[in-house]
């Protein structure tokens, strides 16, 4: 997962929560900037329950969603307990 998203995790600039709006119980989100794109890692910190969440980056639109070990995932599906998801945004 880290290798296939190295443009965020290895060569991107860590921006923490700057410009990232997140809601949801037990949800943490951290951003990585690479050019005109931002990758946001969303983590459900709850150990036993899946959680709904919402993430937006003003001035950017969602262009992709991925999750380790899953071939198909959507932004609107709840996030499993103690798991992460990467949301990719592109500047409008």
N, C-alpha and C positions, 0 to 999 in steps of 0.2 A: 504494500500500500504506500509506504514511504517512497519507494523507488519509482512507482508509477505516477506519483504526484510530486516529484523532486523539484519541479519548477516553483512550487510553493515552499516545501519543507527544507530544501537545501539551498536554493538560490534566491528565494523570496525574502523579503524583509518582514520580520515579525512586527506586527502593529498592535498586538494585544487586543484590546476591545475598542480601539480608536475607530470611530465611524461605524461600528457594528451595533445594531439594536437587536436584543434578544429577550424573549419572554419564555417562561416555563419553569415549573418547580424542578429543582435539582439539575438545571441545565446550565452549562458553562459554554461560552463560545469565544474562540481566539482567532485572530485574523493574520494572514500572510499576504503581503502585497508583492505582485510581480508585474511591472509595467502597468497596463490598463486593466488588470484582473486582480481580484482578491479571492483567496481561498479561505473559507471559514470552517474551522474544525468545531463541531458541536459535540459535546460530551454529556451523556446522561450519567450523572454521578450516583444516582440511586442504585443500590446493589441488587434489588430484587424486582423492581417494577418498571415497566416501560413508561415513557413520558411523551406527551405532546409538547411541541415547542413552536416558536416562530422566530425567524431570523430575517432581518432585512439590512441592507446597506444602501442608504440614501445616495442616489446618483448612479447606482449600478443595478443591473438586472440579472436574475438567476439564469445561468446557462448550463449547469450540470450538477449532478448529485452522485456521490459514490460512497461506498462503505466497505471496510475490509471484509473479505470472504463472501461478498454477495455480488452477483452479476447484475441484478436489477433492483433498484431502490428508488423511491420517490421522496421528495421533500416533505410531502404531507403525511407520510406514514409515521406512526409513533416510533420513537427511538428506543430500542431494547435497553434493558437494565445494563449499566456499566459498559456502555459501548459508545463508539464515535461514528460520526458521519462527516463527510467533507462536502460543503456547498461551494460551488464556483460561481463567482459573479464577474460580470464584465461592465466596464464604464459605459454609460449611455451617451 
